[in-house]
Amino acid sequence: MTVVHEVQEVLEDAVPREAAADVPDVPRRIGGPTLSGVLSLLGAAASGLCTAVLLFGELAPFSGGLGFTVTAYAVFLLVYAVLTGLEEDAQAVRDRVMTVVLWTAGALMLCALALVVGFTAWRGREALTHGNFFTQDMQAAGPLDPLTDGGIAHAMLGTLIMITIALVITVPLGLACAVYLNQVPGRFSRFVRTIVEAMTALPSIVAGLMVYATWILGLGMQKSGLAAGFAISEMMLPIVIRAADVVLRLVPGTLTEAAEALGAPRWRTVWHVVLPTARSGLATAVILGTARGIGETSPVLLTAGFTAALNADPADGPMVSLPLAVFNFVKSPQPAMIARGFGAAAVLMALVLVLFAIARVIGGRGPGHQSRRQARRAARASRRDVERYAELHAPGLRLFETGSADHTDGETH
């Protein structure tokens, strides 16, 4: 006799069958807030706060806001675990405590993000309210000039040009290298993966120095936005490769096996099966690389130089980016220049948000989800296939009927 049978017999002896039949089945609540849980949470929070006040104000010679917060939170978790343990088992206590810890970590990250974005926007509000801040450069404005003169148009254009050059170089090379690492296993692919993982920790100043030594000193080219695009792409490439490689590994192997079983070559399987399946993850990989490259300052300073004038030619003359403009603005002791620096930082964050939204629109659809244009194209292709099949079957029927008629005529003759 097993333990389950013994427990069933004990329950049957303790509760008659008629009484057990009358008891309705109540499903166990596994999620959502309950009254006892909310009261335990509030009681634990009050206990933690009161304990920290007593320790830091009356009983112990403690001081400091960070220590007060940590002490109050530790006492809160301890009291919450004790209150939960009065009603639940050990597994439920661990689950409740870890849920509180995870919610706290998420709230801290959200508060940190809101603080960074809000502080930057608040400090740069004076510059952001002027229209010339987005349409003028700093060629005719100085540190003592008011915010009604000068702007960051040259830095905005330079950032867009540099990141475009970097994306044109990085996206094809990064995705091709990730596909190679995923589809062509071997000793050389392991070597390439090791080099890529090592390059993810490459300092940005080293990338700028390499482009400066090869492109500017070695080949004799001048500092320009093109050289800065090369340096930024060098920083973005390992991030894109590493992230895209991880995403491509998540594609189910049954999809590629089914495509190859139907006779599709390897390149067609990758192009029509693997890449569309991992499209959303690949867009995220490109976003991560773009976020890394768009905020670089030292490679741009070494390879693109600095200018206060608007330059739209990436191959001729110095060019400035938004991070470099922020760096130069906030170094000034003048309040107007500091406001320009925080305003440029706010514009940079907005630009990253716009690029993120565009990438999510392009690659946000999951596998099997078609846009309206793709659905209309598939419908037209289906109608053409139906018409082609009808044309292929119709002559066969007429030939069969003609053959039957000729055979009948032959028998008659």
N, C-alpha and C positions, 0 to 999 in steps of 0.2 A: 504494500500500500504506500502510495506516494504522499508527500506533504500536502499536495492539493486536495487529495481525497480526504485526508484527515481534517483539513480546514473546512471542507464542505460538510462533513459529518458533524463537526462542532457547531457550525452555523445552523444546520437542520435541527439539532437538538435544542439549541438556544431559542430559535424562532420557529414556531409552528408553520406548516405549509400554508394554512389558510391565512395566517397573518402576513406571511411573506408575499402571498399573492395579492393582498390588498395594498401593499406598499408600492407607490408609483416609482418608476425609474426616473431619477433626477440626474441629468448629465452633469459631469464635473466641470467646473469653470476653469479653463486653462489660460485665459487671457483677459485683458481689460481691467480697469480699476474696480475695486470693491470698497465697501464702506469701511471695513476693518483695516484694509490695506492703506486707505487714505488716512485714517486716524493714526495708524502706526507710523506712517511717514511724517505726518505733522508733529506727532509727539516726539519722535526721534529728532526732528529738526529743532524743536524747542529745547530738548534736552542738550543737544550739542551746543546750541547758542548759549544757553545758561551756564553750562560747564565751562566754556571758553571765557565767558565774562568773569566767572568766579576765579578761574586760574590766573587770568591776565590782570584782574583788577583788585583781588582781595587776597587770595591764598598764596600765590607764587609770584616771584619777581620777574615775570615774563613781559615782553613788549614786542611790538612789531605787528603790522597788519598781516603779513604772510604767515607768521606763526599762529596768529589768532585764527585765520581761515583754515589752516591745516588741522589744528587741534579741534576746532568745531566740526569739521567734516569727519575726522576719525571717530570722534565720540558719536556723531550722528550715525555712522555706519554700524558701530558696535551696538548702540541702543536699538537701531532698526532690526538688526539680526536677532537680538534677544526678544523683541516684541513679536517678530514674525515666528520665532521658534515656539512661542506659546500656543500657536494654532496649527502650524505646519510642521512637516518632517524636515530632516536635514537637507534633502535634495531641494525642496521648495525654498528653504532659507538661502541656500547658495544661489539659486536662480533669481530670487528677489534682490539679493545684494548685488550680484553682477549686473542685473538690469539697471539698478540705480547708478552703478559705476559707469556703465556705458552711456546712459542718458547724461550723466554729468560731463563725461568727456566730449560728447557731441555738443552740449550747451557751451562748454568752454571754447571749442573750436569755432562755433558760430559767433560767440561774443568777440573772440579775437579778430575774426574776419570783419565783423561789423565795426569794431574799434579802428582797425587799420583803414578801411574804406571811408568811414565817417570822419576820422581825424584828417585824412588827406583831403577829402572834399571840403571840410570846414575851413582848413587853413588856406586852401586855394580858391575859396568862394569869391574873394575880391577880384582875382584875375579872371575867373570863369564868367563873370557877369559882363565883361567887355567883349564886344564883337571883334574888335581888332586883334584880340588875343589869338584868334583862330585864323586870321587872314593876313597878318603881317609877320615879317621876320624882325630880327634884332639888329639889322644893319644900320639903321638910323636912330636907334634907341640906346641909351646908356644906363648905368646903374642908378643914376639920380633921376632919370625920367619917370614920370608917373605911369600908372598902368594903362592909361589911354594911348600910350605910344608903345609900339613893338608887340611882338607875339611869338608864337611857336610854329608858324606855318612851315618854316624850313625844317624844323625837327620832325614834324608830323610826316611831311613828304619823304624825308630821308629814312624814317623808320619803315614806311610802307615799301619804299624801293628796296631797302636792304633785306627785309623779311621776305619780299617776293623773290629776290635772287636766291636767297637761302632755301626757300621752299622749292623752287624750280630745280635746284641741285639735290636737295635732301630727299624729297618724296620719292622720285624714281629710284635713286640709288638705295635708299633705306628699305623700301618695300621689296626691291629686287634681291637685296642681300638677305632680308628676312625670309623670303621664299626659298632662296638657296639653302639657308641654314635648316629650313624645315623640310624641304623636299629632297635634298641631296645629302644624306648622312654620310659621314666618313671622317677620316683623320684630318683632312684639311678644313672641313666645316667646324670641327671641334677647335682647331687652332684659331679660325676666324671668330668664333663665338668667344673665346678667351680674350682676344684682342678687343672685341667690342665691349665686353664687360669691364676691361681695364680702362678703356677710353671714357666710360661714363663718369669716372672720377677725375678726368683730366681738368686741371685748373684752366680757367678761361684765359688767363694771361699767357699761358703756354701756347694755346691756339693762336692768339694774336701775334705772339712772337714768331711762330712758325710761318704764318702768312707774311708777316713783315720781312722776315729773312729771305723767303723764297720769291715772293712777288715784287716786293719793293726794292730790297737790296740786291737780290740775285738777278732778277730780270730787268731791273731799272725802271719799273713802273712807278707812277706817282700814287700818293694816297688818294683813295677814292671810295665811293660807295660800293663799287664792285669788289674791291679787296675786303671791305668790311663784310660783304655778303659771303665771301669765301670763308672768312673766319667764323661767322655766325653759323654757317652750314656745318663747319667742322665740329661745333659744339652741339648742334642739333642731331647730327647723323647717328651717333651711338645711342642716343635716347630713343629715336624712332626705330632703329633696328632692334633694340632690346625689347621694347614694348610690342612691336609688331610680331616678333618671334614668339613671345609668350601668347599673343592672341591667336596666331596661326596654329599653335599646338593644341588649342582648345577645339579646333574644328574636328568633328567626329571622323574617325578613319573609315567608317562605313560609307560615307558619302564619296570619298575618293575611290574606294574599292568598287562601289557601284558604277561610277563613271568609267573607270578603267575596264570593268567587266563588259560594258557596252561597247568597248572598242575605241574610246576617246583617247587621244594621245595625252601625254603628261602636261604639255603646255595648255591644251584646251581644258583639261581638268582643273588646272590651277586658275585659269582665267574665268571660267564659267561656273565653277563650283566652290573652290577654296576661298578666293577673294570676295565674291559676293556674300558668302556665309559669314566671313569675318569683317564685313564692311564697317559696322559700327565700332568694333574694337580698333580697327586700323585708323579710323577717324580720331579716336581718342589718343592713339599713339602719335599722330601728327600734331594734335593739340598740345600734348606734353612737350614735344620737341619745340613747337612754336613758343610756348610759354618760357622754355629755357632760353631760347635764342633772342626773343624780343626784349628781354630785360638785361642783356649783356652790355657792359660799359667799357671795360678795359680793352677787349679786342677792337671795338670801334674806335677808341681813342688812339690805338697804335696804328691802325690800318686806314682809317678814314680821316683822321685829323679833326680839326674843329673850325667851323666857320659860322659867322652870324648872318650870312646872306643865303638866300634861297638858291639851291642848285638842283636842277632836275636831271642832270646828266650823270649817271653813276660811274661813267668811265673817265670823267674829266673833272678834276678839282676836288677839294675836300668836301665832306658831307657830314652832317651831324644827325644824331638820332635823339629820340625823346629821353632815354636814360642818361645819355651824355649831357643833354641840355639840363636835365634836373640836377645832375651833379655839379654843373657849373653855376647854375642859378643859386642853389642853396649855400654855396661857398661864400657868397657875397654877404656882407653885414647889413645891407640895405633891406628894409622891410618889403619894398616893391619887388626886388629880385627874389626874395624868399617866397613871396606870394606867387610869383611866376613859376618858381620851382614846384611848389605844391600843386598848382594848377596843371602844369605839364604832367606830373605824376597821376593826377586824376584822369587826364585825357589818355594816358598810357593804359590805365586800368580799364577805361571804357573801350579802348581799341582792342584789348585782349578779350573783353567780353563779347564784342562784335565778331571777332574772328572765331571765338568758341561757338557762338550761335550759328554762324555760317557753316562751320564744320559739322555741327550736329544736324543741321538741315540736310547737308549733302550725304552724310553717312549714318544718320540716325535711324533710318528704316532697317528693320531686321530682315533676315533672309526670308524670301517668299513674299514680302510686301512690295507692291508695285505702285509707282506713281500713276496719275491719271494718263499721262502721255504713254507710259509703258503699257498700261492696260489697254488703251486704244490700239496701240501697235500690235499687241498680242491678239486682240480680237480681229484685226484686219488679216493677220497671218493665219488665224484659224479659218476665216472665211475663204481665203485663197486655197488653203489645203482642202477644204470641203469641195470647192469647185474643181480642183485638180483631180481629186478622187472620183468625182462624178464623171469627169471627162474620160478618165481611164477606164471606168467600168461600162460606160455607154457604148463605145465601139465594140467591145467584146460581146455584148448582147446582140448587136446588129449582125455581127459576123456569124454568131451562133444561129441566129434566125435565118440568115442567107444560106448558110451551109445546110440547114435542115431543108430549106425549100429546094436547093439544087439536088439534094439526095432524093427527095420525093419525086422531082421531075425525072431523075435518072431511072427510078423504079418504074415510073409510068411508061417511059419509052422502052 
